[in-house]
Amino acid sequence: MNNVNNIEETDDFIRDQRAWLLEHKQTRSLSWAQLQPLISRPGSTLSLFANEKYAGVNGDIAKAIYRFRQTLMRQTELRVEAPIIPSYFETQTAKELHNLLSWAQRGRMTYWVGGPGTGKTTACKEYADRASNVWHVEILRSTKTTMALCHQILAVMKDFTGPTGTARLSAYVMGKFRDTGGLLILDDAQNLDIDQIEEVRGWFDQTQIGIALIGNPKVVSRMEGGARAADFAQLYSRIGLRMVRALPLKDDIEALAAAWEIEDSQVVAFLHKIGSKPGGLRSCTYALELAKMIGGGRDSDVTVNNLHSAWTQLSSQPVMA
């Protein structure tokens, strides 16, 4: 890609960007408002520029458009070169997690604790796509209040009409749950605080909606030990099923290798080494993606040497091939 700061703002350059912008807008059926965040210029400014009515520095707008063009071109090149990452594939861990979620949807409260890269979020999303009345909510660290939690849940439900005030909003959410036979999956549940947990317990008690708390080992430490364990006693006593999985299973790595159509026993063995470290399946996926790029792109075979090179680049603690 070229550094646009080194490009001279000639009339020809400006006309070229104007023509490209109009063609791109028409071809993609985009509005000026949709182009605004992509080019980082107000839609009204882009419209004036395209119609040769912009009174400001046209060269600056032309350069912004050119940056966007270069970005699109590079992303297109990468799509051609980059390997196709397999869509959802069923692992033993995913099967077990789906069983837990099915149990929860019977009107039970459950929790699943998994280390990073065990595929818990992917499995939860897949279950939500398969079953009715399942709301998968990924809890952000910034979700610090019950009101914020309610808004996140309603956003997943695509309901943006909730009332104001925490109590009224919580009651509104309960009304959405009642008599649905639904399941609320709270992913990254370690980010929930005491007040939010208590509110969730109240929703469970009053509506009998299924609740699945999905998170990292901090969920267990908060509920089962430490000075604050007593704060979670009422919630913990309601847990009908709990599972803990720190790392992917051997079968999970085998399923990943099969999804990538890898048959080389040396490559599979090295994937087992990568998968046994923090990051699990996610690390394996990143390593395989980079290994294919090192090997020549999308259609290249993954060799153990390329996989080792990829993992060396990705990890500060390489493992031996």
Phi and psi in degrees as GROMACS dihedral restraints (atoms count N, CA, C in turn):
[ dihedral_restraints ]
;  ai    aj    ak    al  type     phi  dphi    fc
    3     4     5     6     1   -88.1    20    10
    4     5     6     7     1   148.8    20    10
    6     7     8     9     1   -80.3    20    10
    7     8     9    10     1   112.9    20    10
    9    10    11    12     1   -66.3    20    10
   10    11    12    13     1   -19.8    20    10
   12    13    14    15     1   -66.9    20    10
   13    14    15    16     1   -18.6    20    10
   15    16    17    18     1   -94.8    20    10
   16    17    18    19     1     2.8    20    10
   18    19    20    21     1   -94.0    20    10
   19    20    21    22     1   133.7    20    10
   21    22    23    24     1   -78.0    20    10
   22    23    24    25     1   134.6    20    10
   24    25    26    27     1   -82.6    20    10
   25    26    27    28     1    66.0    20    10
   27    28    29    30     1   -79.4    20    10
   28    29    30    31     1   165.3    20    10
   30    31    32    33     1   -62.2    20    10
   31    32    33    34     1   -38.1    20    10
   33    34    35    36     1   -64.0    20    10
   34    35    36    37     1   -41.9    20    10
   36    37    38    39     1   -62.5    20    10
   37    38    39    40     1   -44.4    20    10
   39    40    41    42     1   -65.1    20    10
   40    41    42    43     1   -43.2    20    10
   42    43    44    45     1   -63.0    20    10
   43    44    45    46     1   -38.6    20    10
   45    46    47    48     1   -62.6    20    10
   46    47    48    49     1   -43.3    20    10
   48    49    50    51     1   -68.9    20    10
   49    50    51    52     1   -36.5    20    10
   51    52    53    54     1   -64.2    20    10
   52    53    54    55     1   -45.9    20    10
   54    55    56    57     1   -63.6    20    10
   55    56    57    58     1   -42.7    20    10
   57    58    59    60     1   -63.5    20    10
   58    59    60    61     1   -42.0    20    10
   60    61    62    63     1   -61.1    20    10
   61    62    63    64     1   -45.6    20    10
   63    64    65    66     1   -63.4    20    10
   64    65    66    67     1   -42.6    20    10
   66    67    68    69     1   -65.6    20    10
   67    68    69    70     1   -43.3    20    10
   69    70    71    72     1   -63.1    20    10
   70    71    72    73     1   -43.6    20    10
   72    73    74    75     1   -60.7    20    10
   73    74    75    76     1   -44.2    20    10
   75    76    77    78     1   -71.1    20    10
   76    77    78    79     1   -44.7    20    10
   78    79    80    81     1   -62.1    20    10
   79    80    81    82     1   -41.7    20    10
   81    82    83    84     1   -90.4    20    10
   82    83    84    85     1    -1.2    20    10
   84    85    86    87     1    54.7    20    10
   85    86    87    88     1    48.1    20    10
   87    88    89    90     1  -100.0    20    10
   88    89    90    91     1   150.1    20    10
   90    91    92    93     1   -92.7    20    10
   91    92    93    94     1   166.7    20    10
   93    94    95    96     1   -63.8    20    10
   94    95    96    97     1   -34.6    20    10
   96    97    98    99     1   -64.8    20    10
   97    98    99   100     1   -35.6    20    10
   99   100   101   102     1   -73.1    20    10
  100   101   102   103     1   -30.9    20    10
  102   103   104   105     1   -76.0    20    10
  103   104   105   106     1   -23.4    20    10
  105   106   107   108     1   -54.1    20    10
  106   107   108   109     1   -53.7    20    10
  108   109   110   111     1   -69.6    20    10
  109   110   111   112     1   -24.2    20    10
  111   112   113   114     1   -73.5    20    10
  112   113   114   115     1   -36.1    20    10
  114   115   116   117     1  -102.8    20    10
  115   116   117   118     1    -9.2    20    10
  117   118   119   120     1    62.7    20    10
  118   119   120   121     1    38.7    20    10
  120   121   122   123     1  -138.3    20    10
  121   122   123   124     1   146.4    20    10
  123   124   125   126     1   -56.4    20    10
  124   125   126   127     1   142.0    20    10
  126   127   128   129     1   -59.3    20    10
  127   128   129   130     1   -36.2    20    10
  129   130   131   132     1   -64.7    20    10
  130   131   132   133     1   -37.6    20    10
  132   133   134   135     1   -65.5    20    10
  133   134   135   136     1   -42.9    20    10
  135   136   137   138     1   -62.9    20    10
  136   137   138   139     1   -39.2    20    10
  138   139   140   141     1   -63.9    20    10
  139   140   141   142     1   -44.9    20    10
  141   142   143   144     1   -63.6    20    10
  142   143   144   145     1   -41.8    20    10
  144   145   146   147     1   -61.9    20    10
  145   146   147   148     1   -45.2    20    10
  147   148   149   150     1   -63.7    20    10
  148   149   150   151     1   -30.1    20    10
  150   151   152   153     1   -99.0    20    10
  151   152   153   154     1    15.3    20    10
  153   154   155   156     1    58.8    20    10
  154   155   156   157     1    36.2    20    10
  156   157   158   159     1  -121.3    20    10
  157   158   159   160     1     6.6    20    10
  159   160   161   162     1   -77.2    20    10
  160   161   162   163     1   125.8    20    10
  162   163   164   165     1   -89.0    20    10
  163   164   165   166     1    -8.7    20    10
  165   166   167   168     1   -84.7    20    10
  166   167   168   169     1  -158.7    20    10
  168   169   170   171     1   -80.5    20    10
  169   170   171   172     1   102.2    20    10
  171   172   173   174     1   -64.3    20    10
  172   173   174   175     1   -29.7    20    10
  174   175   176   177     1   -62.4    20    10
  175   176   177   178     1   -36.3    20    10
  177   178   179   180     1   -64.6    20    10
  178   179   180   181     1   -42.5    20    10
  180   181   182   183     1   -66.8    20    10
  181   182   183   184     1   -40.7    20    10
  183   184   185   186     1   -61.1    20    10
  184   185   186   187     1   -39.8    20    10
  186   187   188   189     1   -67.3    20    10
  187   188   189   190     1   -37.9    20    10
  189   190   191   192     1   -63.0    20    10
  190   191   192   193     1   -40.3    20    10
  192   193   194   195     1   -65.9    20    10
  193   194   195   196     1   -40.9    20    10
  195   196   197   198     1   -63.9    20    10
  196   197   198   199     1   -38.9    20    10
  198   199   200   201     1   -58.7    20    10
  199   200   201   202     1   -45.1    20    10
  201   202   203   204     1   -62.0    20    10
  202   203   204   205     1   -42.3    20    10
  204   205   206   207     1   -59.1    20    10
  205   206   207   208     1   -46.0    20    10
  207   208   209   210     1   -63.5    20    10
  208   209   210   211     1   -39.5    20    10
  210   211   212   213     1   -61.7    20    10
  211   212   213   214     1   -45.5    20    10
  213   214   215   216     1   -61.1    20    10
  214   215   216   217     1   -42.7    20    10
  216   217   218   219     1   -63.0    20    10
  217   218   219   220     1   -42.9    20    10
  219   220   221   222     1   -68.3    20    10
  220   221   222   223     1   -39.8    20    10
  222   223   224   225     1   -64.7    20    10
  223   224   225   226     1   -36.1    20    10
  225   226   227   228     1   -64.1    20    10
  226   227   228   229     1   -42.1    20    10
  228   229   230   231     1   -62.0    20    10
  229   230   231   232     1   -42.6    20    10
  231   232   233   234     1   -65.1    20    10
  232   233   234   235     1   -37.4    20    10
  234   235   236   237     1   -63.1    20    10
  235   236   237   238     1   -33.7    20    10
  237   238   239   240     1   -71.9    20    10
  238   239   240   241     1   -39.6    20    10
  240   241   242   243     1   -82.3    20    10
  241   242   243   244     1   -38.6    20    10
  243   244   245   246     1   -69.6    20    10
  244   245   246   247     1   144.5    20    10
  246   247   248   249     1   -69.5    20    10
  247   248   249   250     1   153.9    20    10
  249   250   251   252     1   -82.2    20    10
  250   251   252   253     1   117.6    20    10
  252   253   254   255     1   -78.4    20    10
  253   254   255   256     1   128.5    20    10
  255   256   257   258     1   -55.8    20    10
  256   257   258   259     1   142.6    20    10
  258   259   260   261     1   -72.4    20    10
  259   260   261   262     1  -167.8    20    10
  261   262   263   264     1   -53.2    20    10
  262   263   264   265     1   131.9    20    10
  264   265   266   267     1  -130.3    20    10
  265   266   267   268     1   143.7    20    10
  267   268   269   270     1   -84.8    20    10
  268   269   270   271     1   123.1    20    10
  270   271   272   273     1  -105.7    20    10
  271   272   273   274     1   168.3    20    10
  273   274   275   276     1   -62.6    20    10
  274   275   276   277     1   -39.6    20    10
  276   277   278   279     1   -62.8    20    10
  277   278   279   280     1   -42.0    20    10
  279   280   281   282     1   -62.9    20    10
  280   281   282   283     1   -40.4    20    10
  282   283   284   285     1   -59.9    20    10
  283   284   285   286     1   -44.6    20    10
  285   286   287   288     1   -65.8    20    10
  286   287   288   289     1   -40.1    20    10
  288   289   290   291     1   -66.6    20    10
  289   290   291   292     1   -39.2    20    10
  291   292   293   294     1   -63.6    20    10
  292   293   294   295     1   -36.9    20    10
  294   295   296   297     1   -62.8    20    10
  295   296   297   298     1   -41.6    20    10
  297   298   299   300     1   -64.2    20    10
  298   299   300   301     1   -41.4    20    10
  300   301   302   303     1   -68.0    20    10
  301   302   303   304     1   -37.0    20    10
  303   304   305   306     1   -63.3    20    10
  304   305   306   307     1   -39.8    20    10
  306   307   308   309     1   -64.0    20    10
  307   308   309   310     1   -43.3    20    10
  309   310   311   312     1   -61.0    20    10
  310   311   312   313     1   -37.5    20    10
  312   313   314   315     1   -71.1    20    10
  313   314   315   316     1    -5.4    20    10
  315   316   317   318     1   -79.8    20    10
  316   317   318   319     1     6.1    20    10
  318   319   320   321     1    95.0    20    10
  319   320   321   322     1    34.7    20    10
  321   322   323   324     1  -118.0    20    10
  322   323   324   325     1   163.4    20    10
  324   325   326   327     1  -108.4    20    10
  325   326   327   328     1   130.1    20    10
  327   328   329   330     1  -135.8    20    10
  328   329   330   331     1   165.1    20    10
  330   331   332   333     1  -142.4    20    10
  331   332   333   334     1   148.9    20    10
  333   334   335   336     1  -125.9    20    10
  334   335   336   337     1   126.2    20    10
  336   337   338   339     1  -112.8    20    10
  337   338   339   340     1   123.1    20    10
  339   340   341   342     1  -137.3    20    10
  340   341   342   343     1   145.0    20    10
  342   343   344   345     1   -72.0    20    10
  343   344   345   346     1   168.7    20    10
  345   346   347   348     1   -63.1    20    10
  346   347   348   349     1   135.9    20    10
  348   349   350   351     1    84.8    20    10
  349   350   351   352     1    13.6    20    10
  351   352   353   354     1   -87.0    20    10
  352   353   354   355     1    -4.6    20    10
  354   355   356   357     1    85.7    20    10
  355   356   357   358     1    18.1    20    10
  357   358   359   360     1   -67.0    20    10
  358   359   360   361     1   -42.6    20    10
  360   361   362   363     1   -68.4    20    10
  361   362   363   364     1   -41.5    20    10
  363   364   365   366     1   -60.8    20    10
  364   365   366   367     1   -42.2    20    10
  366   367   368   369     1   -66.6    20    10
  367   368   369   370     1   -38.4    20    10
  369   370   371   372     1   -64.4    20    10
  370   371   372   373     1   -43.1    20    10
  372   373   374   375     1   -63.6    20    10
  373   374   375   376     1   -39.0    20    10
  375   376   377   378     1   -65.1    20    10
  376   377   378   379     1   -42.0    20    10
  378   379   380   381     1   -62.8    20    10
  379   380   381   382     1   -41.8    20    10
  381   382   383   384     1   -63.0    20    10
  382   383   384   385     1   -31.3    20    10
  384   385   386   387     1   -74.6    20    10
  385   386   387   388     1   -23.9    20    10
  387   388   389   390     1   -91.7    20    10
  388   389   390   391     1   -34.9    20    10
  390   391   392   393     1  -104.6    20    10
  391   392   393   394     1   157.4    20    10
  393   394   395   396     1   -87.1    20    10
  394   395   396   397     1   152.5    20    10
  396   397   398   399     1    52.9    20    10
  397   398   399   400     1    48.3    20    10
  399   400   401   402     1  -119.0    20    10
  400   401   402   403     1   126.3    20    10
  402   403   404   405     1  -119.0    20    10
  403   404   405   406     1   108.4    20    10
  405   406   407   408     1   -94.5    20    10
  406   407   408   409     1   114.4    20    10
  408   409   410   411     1  -118.7    20    10
  409   410   411   412     1   120.4    20    10
  411   412   413   414     1   -92.0    20    10
  412   413   414   415     1   114.4    20    10
  414   415   416   417     1   -80.4    20    10
  415   416   417   418     1   121.3    20    10
  417   418   419   420     1   -87.1    20    10
  418   419   420   421     1   156.9    20    10
  420   421   422   423     1   -64.5    20    10
  421   422   423   424     1   -24.3    20    10
  423   424   425   426     1   -78.9    20    10
  424   425   426   427     1    -8.1    20    10
  426   427   428   429     1   -80.6    20    10
  427   428   429   430     1    80.0    20    10
  429   430   431   432     1   -97.3    20    10
  430   431   432   433     1    -9.2    20    10
  432   433   434   435     1  -125.6    20    10
  433   434   435   436     1   161.5    20    10
  435   436   437   438     1   -64.0    20    10
  436   437   438   439     1   -36.9    20    10
  438   439   440   441     1   -62.8    20    10
  439   440   441   442     1   -42.8    20    10
  441   442   443   444     1   -62.8    20    10
  442   443   444   445     1   -39.9    20    10
  444   445   446   447     1   -62.5    20    10
  445   446   447   448     1   -44.1    20    10
  447   448   449   450     1   -60.3    20    10
  448   449   450   451     1   -43.1    20    10
  450   451   452   453     1   -64.1    20    10
  451   452   453   454     1   -38.2    20    10
  453   454   455   456     1   -64.1    20    10
  454   455   456   457     1   -42.2    20    10
  456   457   458   459     1   -64.2    20    10
  457   458   459   460     1   -45.5    20    10
  459   460   461   462     1   -65.7    20    10
  460   461   462   463     1   -33.5    20    10
  462   463   464   465     1   -63.3    20    10
  463   464   465   466     1   -40.8    20    10
  465   466   467   468     1   -63.6    20    10
  466   467   468   469     1   -35.2    20    10
  468   469   470   471     1   -76.5    20    10
  469   470   471   472     1    -5.9    20    10
  471   472   473   474     1    60.5    20    10
  472   473   474   475     1    38.2    20    10
  474   475   476   477     1  -116.6    20    10
  475   476   477   478     1   114.9    20    10
  477   478   479   480     1  -117.9    20    10
  478   479   480   481     1    29.4    20    10
  480   481   482   483     1  -115.4    20    10
  481   482   483   484     1    13.3    20    10
  483   484   485   486     1   -62.0    20    10
  484   485   486   487     1   154.4    20    10
  486   487   488   489     1   -74.2    20    10
  487   488   489   490     1   172.7    20    10
  489   490   491   492     1   -89.8    20    10
  490   491   492   493     1   159.8    20    10
  492   493   494   495     1    90.9    20    10
  493   494   495   496     1   134.4    20    10
  495   496   497   498     1   -60.6    20    10
  496   497   498   499     1   -47.4    20    10
  498   499   500   501     1   -63.7    20    10
  499   500   501   502     1   -46.3    20    10
  501   502   503   504     1   -66.3    20    10
  502   503   504   505     1   -37.3    20    10
  504   505   506   507     1   -67.4    20    10
  505   506   507   508     1   -41.6    20    10
  507   508   509   510     1   -63.5    20    10
  508   509   510   511     1   -41.1    20    10
  510   511   512   513     1   -64.0    20    10
  511   512   513   514     1   -36.8    20    10
  513   514   515   516     1   -64.2    20    10
  514   515   516   517     1   -43.0    20    10
  516   517   518   519     1   -62.1    20    10
  517   518   519   520     1   -43.5    20    10
  519   520   521   522     1   -59.4    20    10
  520   521   522   523     1   -39.0    20    10
  522   523   524   525     1   -62.4    20    10
  523   524   525   526     1   -33.4    20    10
  525   526   527   528     1   -69.3    20    10
  526   527   528   529     1   -31.0    20    10
  528   529   530   531     1   -79.7    20    10
  529   530   531   532     1   -34.3    20    10
  531   532   533   534     1   -60.8    20    10
  532   533   534   535     1   132.9    20    10
  534   535   536   537     1    63.9    20    10
  535   536   537   538     1    25.6    20    10
  537   538   539   540     1   -99.8    20    10
  538   539   540   541     1   -18.5    20    10
  540   541   542   543     1    61.7    20    10
  541   542   543   544     1    29.1    20    10
  543   544   545   546     1   -90.2    20    10
  544   545   546   547     1  -179.5    20    10
  546   547   548   549     1  -137.8    20    10
  547   548   549   550     1   128.0    20    10
  549   550   551   552     1  -103.7    20    10
  550   551   552   553     1   115.3    20    10
  552   553   554   555     1  -100.2    20    10
  553   554   555   556     1   117.8    20    10
  555   556   557   558     1  -104.7    20    10
  556   557   558   559     1    98.4    20    10
  558   559   560   561     1   -86.5    20    10
  559   560   561   562     1   146.4    20    10
  561   562   563   564     1    58.6    20    10
  562   563   564   565     1    45.8    20    10
  564   565   566   567     1   -65.4    20    10
  565   566   567   568     1   -14.4    20    10
  567   568   569   570     1   -63.8    20    10
  568   569   570   571     1   -15.5    20    10
  570   571   572   573     1   -85.2    20    10
  571   572   573   574     1    -5.2    20    10
  573   574   575   576     1   -77.7    20    10
  574   575   576   577     1   142.4    20    10
  576   577   578   579     1   -98.0    20    10
  577   578   579   580     1  -179.9    20    10
  579   580   581   582     1   -59.0    20    10
  580   581   582   583     1   -46.5    20    10
  582   583   584   585     1   -63.1    20    10
  583   584   585   586     1   -40.1    20    10
  585   586   587   588     1   -67.0    20    10
  586   587   588   589     1   -42.5    20    10
  588   589   590   591     1   -59.3    20    10
  589   590   591   592     1   -43.6    20    10
  591   592   593   594     1   -64.2    20    10
  592   593   594   595     1   -37.3    20    10
  594   595   596   597     1   -65.9    20    10
  595   596   597   598     1   -41.7    20    10
  597   598   599   600     1   -61.5    20    10
  598   599   600   601     1   -41.9    20    10
  600   601   602   603     1   -60.3    20    10
  601   602   603   604     1   -39.7    20    10
  603   604   605   606     1   -64.0    20    10
  604   605   606   607     1   -40.5    20    10
  606   607   608   609     1   -61.1    20    10
  607   608   609   610     1   -42.5    20    10
  609   610   611   612     1   -62.9    20    10
  610   611   612   613     1   -46.7    20    10
  612   613   614   615     1   -63.5    20    10
  613   614   615   616     1   -38.2    20    10
  615   616   617   618     1   -91.0    20    10
  616   617   618   619     1   -19.7    20    10
  618   619   620   621     1  -120.2    20    10
  619   620   621   622     1   -15.0    20    10
  621   622   623   624     1    59.3    20    10
  622   623   624   625     1    27.1    20    10
  624   625   626   627     1   -69.7    20    10
  625   626   627   628     1   147.4    20    10
  627   628   629   630     1   -71.4    20    10
  628   629   630   631     1   141.0    20    10
  630   631   632   633     1  -127.6    20    10
  631   632   633   634     1   128.7    20    10
  633   634   635   636     1  -124.1    20    10
  634   635   636   637     1   116.9    20    10
  636   637   638   639     1   -95.2    20    10
  637   638   639   640     1   118.1    20    10
  639   640   641   642     1  -116.8    20    10
  640   641   642   643     1   128.1    20    10
  642   643   644   645     1  -168.0    20    10
  643   644   645   646     1  -170.0    20    10
  645   646   647   648     1   -92.1    20    10
  646   647   648   649     1   179.5    20    10
  648   649   650   651     1   -56.9    20    10
  649   650   651   652     1   -15.9    20    10
  651   652   653   654     1   -62.8    20    10
  652   653   654   655     1   -26.9    20    10
  654   655   656   657     1   -60.7    20    10
  655   656   657   658     1   -45.5    20    10
  657   658   659   660     1   -65.3    20    10
  658   659   660   661     1   -46.2    20    10
  660   661   662   663     1   -62.4    20    10
  661   662   663   664     1   -32.9    20    10
  663   664   665   666     1   -73.8    20    10
  664   665   666   667     1   -36.7    20    10
  666   667   668   669     1   -86.4    20    10
  667   668   669   670     1   -31.9    20    10
  669   670   671   672     1  -108.0    20    10
  670   671   672   673     1    -8.9    20    10
  672   673   674   675     1  -157.4    20    10
  673   674   675   676     1   173.7    20    10
  675   676   677   678     1    87.0    20    10
  676   677   678   679     1   175.6    20    10
  678   679   680   681     1   -65.8    20    10
  679   680   681   682     1   -25.1    20    10
  681   682   683   684     1   -99.7    20    10
  682   683   684   685     1     6.2    20    10
  684   685   686   687     1   -57.1    20    10
  685   686   687   688     1   -36.2    20    10
  687   688   689   690     1   -62.4    20    10
  688   689   690   691     1   -28.7    20    10
  690   691   692   693     1   -65.1    20    10
  691   692   693   694     1   -23.7    20    10
  693   694   695   696     1  -103.9    20    10
  694   695   696   697     1     8.7    20    10
  696   697   698   699     1   -59.5    20    10
  697   698   699   700     1   -43.5    20    10
  699   700   701   702     1   -66.4    20    10
  700   701   702   703     1   -36.7    20    10
  702   703   704   705     1   -69.0    20    10
  703   704   705   706     1   -46.6    20    10
  705   706   707   708     1   -62.0    20    10
  706   707   708   709     1   -34.7    20    10
  708   709   710   711     1   -68.3    20    10
  709   710   711   712     1   -15.8    20    10
  711   712   713   714     1   -93.8    20    10
  712   713   714   715     1    -7.0    20    10
  714   715   716   717     1   -69.0    20    10
  715   716   717   718     1   117.7    20    10
  717   718   719   720     1   -91.4    20    10
  718   719   720   721     1   -19.3    20    10
  720   721   722   723     1  -157.7    20    10
  721   722   723   724     1   135.1    20    10
  723   724   725   726     1  -138.2    20    10
  724   725   726   727     1   142.1    20    10
  726   727   728   729     1  -139.4    20    10
  727   728   729   730     1   146.7    20    10
  729   730   731   732     1  -130.1    20    10
  730   731   732   733     1   130.9    20    10
  732   733   734   735     1  -141.7    20    10
  733   734   735   736     1   105.0    20    10
  735   736   737   738     1   -75.5    20    10
  736   737   738   739     1   -38.8    20    10
  738   739   740   741     1  -135.4    20    10
  739   740   741   742     1   159.3    20    10
  741   742   743   744     1   -60.5    20    10
  742   743   744   745     1   151.2    20    10
  744   745   746   747     1   -78.4    20    10
  745   746   747   748     1   162.8    20    10
  747   748   749   750     1   -56.7    20    10
  748   749   750   751     1   -41.3    20    10
  750   751   752   753     1   -63.9    20    10
  751   752   753   754     1   -30.7    20    10
  753   754   755   756     1   -64.9    20    10
  754   755   756   757     1   -42.4    20    10
  756   757   758   759     1   -65.9    20    10
  757   758   759   760     1   -39.1    20    10
  759   760   761   762     1   -63.1    20    10
  760   761   762   763     1   -39.3    20    10
  762   763   764   765     1   -66.2    20    10
  763   764   765   766     1   -38.7    20    10
  765   766   767   768     1   -63.8    20    10
  766   767   768   769     1   -45.2    20    10
  768   769   770   771     1   -60.8    20    10
  769   770   771   772     1   -40.9    20    10
  771   772   773   774     1   -65.2    20    10
  772   773   774   775     1   -39.3    20    10
  774   775   776   777     1   -63.8    20    10
  775   776   777   778     1   -32.9    20    10
  777   778   779   780     1   -86.2    20    10
  778   779   780   781     1     2.2    20    10
  780   781   782   783     1    58.2    20    10
  781   782   783   784     1    44.5    20    10
  783   784   785   786     1  -100.5    20    10
  784   785   786   787     1   125.3    20    10
  786   787   788   789     1  -116.8    20    10
  787   788   789   790     1   -13.9    20    10
  789   790   791   792     1   -64.3    20    10
  790   791   792   793     1   117.8    20    10
  792   793   794   795     1   -63.8    20    10
  793   794   795   796     1   -32.3    20    10
  795   796   797   798     1   -67.7    20    10
  796   797   798   799     1   -40.2    20    10
  798   799   800   801     1   -65.4    20    10
  799   800   801   802     1   -44.3    20    10
  801   802   803   804     1   -62.2    20    10
  802   803   804   805     1   -42.6    20    10
  804   805   806   807     1   -61.3    20    10
  805   806   807   808     1   -39.6    20    10
  807   808   809   810     1   -69.4    20    10
  808   809   810   811     1   -34.8    20    10
  810   811   812   813     1   -62.0    20    10
  811   812   813   814     1   -36.6    20    10
  813   814   815   816     1   -62.3    20    10
  814   815   816   817     1   -37.8    20    10
  816   817   818   819     1   -66.4    20    10
  817   818   819   820     1   -42.7    20    10
  819   820   821   822     1   -65.5    20    10
  820   821   822   823     1   -44.6    20    10
  822   823   824   825     1   -66.6    20    10
  823   824   825   826     1   -18.5    20    10
  825   826   827   828     1   -81.7    20    10
  826   827   828   829     1    -2.7    20    10
  828   829   830   831     1  -104.1    20    10
  829   830   831   832     1   163.2    20    10
  831   832   833   834     1   -53.2    20    10
  832   833   834   835     1   133.0    20    10
  834   835   836   837     1   112.7    20    10
  835   836   837   838     1   -26.9    20    10
  837   838   839   840     1    43.9    20    10
  838   839   840   841     1  -125.3    20    10
  840   841   842   843     1   -63.1    20    10
  841   842   843   844     1   -34.0    20    10
  843   844   845   846     1   -63.1    20    10
  844   845   846   847     1   -43.9    20    10
  846   847   848   849     1   -63.6    20    10
  847   848   849   850     1   -39.8    20    10
  849   850   851   852     1   -60.7    20    10
  850   851   852   853     1   -43.3    20    10
  852   853   854   855     1   -64.0    20    10
  853   854   855   856     1   -46.2    20    10
  855   856   857   858     1   -60.9    20    10
  856   857   858   859     1   -41.6    20    10
  858   859   860   861     1   -66.4    20    10
  859   860   861   862     1   -41.9    20    10
  861   862   863   864     1   -65.6    20    10
  862   863   864   865     1   -40.5    20    10
  864   865   866   867     1   -60.7    20    10
  865   866   867   868     1   -46.7    20    10
  867   868   869   870     1   -69.9    20    10
  868   869   870   871     1   -35.7    20    10
  870   871   872   873     1   -62.1    20    10
  871   872   873   874     1   -39.1    20    10
  873   874   875   876     1   -66.4    20    10
  874   875   876   877     1   -39.1    20    10
  876   877   878   879     1   -64.8    20    10
  877   878   879   880     1   -41.1    20    10
  879   880   881   882     1   -62.4    20    10
  880   881   882   883     1   -36.6    20    10
  882   883   884   885     1   -78.5    20    10
  883   884   885   886     1    -8.3    20    10
  885   886   887   888     1   128.4    20    10
  886   887   888   889     1     0.8    20    10
  888   889   890   891     1   116.8    20    10
  889   890   891   892     1  -164.3    20    10
  891   892   893   894     1   -52.8    20    10
  892   893   894   895     1   -44.0    20    10
  894   895   896   897     1   -90.9    20    10
  895   896   897   898     1     4.1    20    10
  897   898   899   900     1   -78.2    20    10
  898   899   900   901     1   152.8    20    10
  900   901   902   903     1   -82.5    20    10
  901   902   903   904     1   149.6    20    10
  903   904   905   906     1   -86.6    20    10
  904   905   906   907     1   119.7    20    10
  906   907   908   909     1  -103.0    20    10
  907   908   909   910     1   158.7    20    10
  909   910   911   912     1   -65.1    20    10
  910   911   912   913     1   -32.6    20    10
  912   913   914   915     1   -66.3    20    10
  913   914   915   916     1   -43.8    20    10
  915   916   917   918     1   -67.0    20    10
  916   917   918   919     1   -36.8    20    10
  918   919   920   921     1   -66.5    20    10
  919   920   921   922     1   -40.3    20    10
  921   922   923   924     1   -63.8    20    10
  922   923   924   925     1   -42.6    20    10
  924   925   926   927     1   -62.4    20    10
  925   926   927   928     1   -41.9    20    10
  927   928   929   930     1   -63.3    20    10
  928   929   930   931     1   -45.0    20    10
  930   931   932   933     1   -67.6    20    10
  931   932   933   934     1   -34.8    20    10
  933   934   935   936     1   -61.5    20    10
  934   935   936   937     1   -39.1    20    10
  936   937   938   939     1   -70.5    20    10
  937   938   939   940     1   -33.9    20    10
  939   940   941   942     1   -83.6    20    10
  940   941   942   943     1   -27.9    20    10
  942   943   944   945     1  -114.4    20    10
  943   944   945   946     1   143.7    20    10
  945   946   947   948     1   -84.9    20    10
  946   947   948   949     1    -8.0    20    10
  948   949   950   951     1  -129.9    20    10
  949   950   951   952     1    76.3    20    10
  951   952   953   954     1   -59.3    20    10
  952   953   954   955     1   151.1    20    10
  954   955   956   957     1  -109.6    20    10
  955   956   957   958     1   155.7    20    10
  957   958   959   960     1   -77.1    20    10
  958   959   960   961     1   141.1    20    10
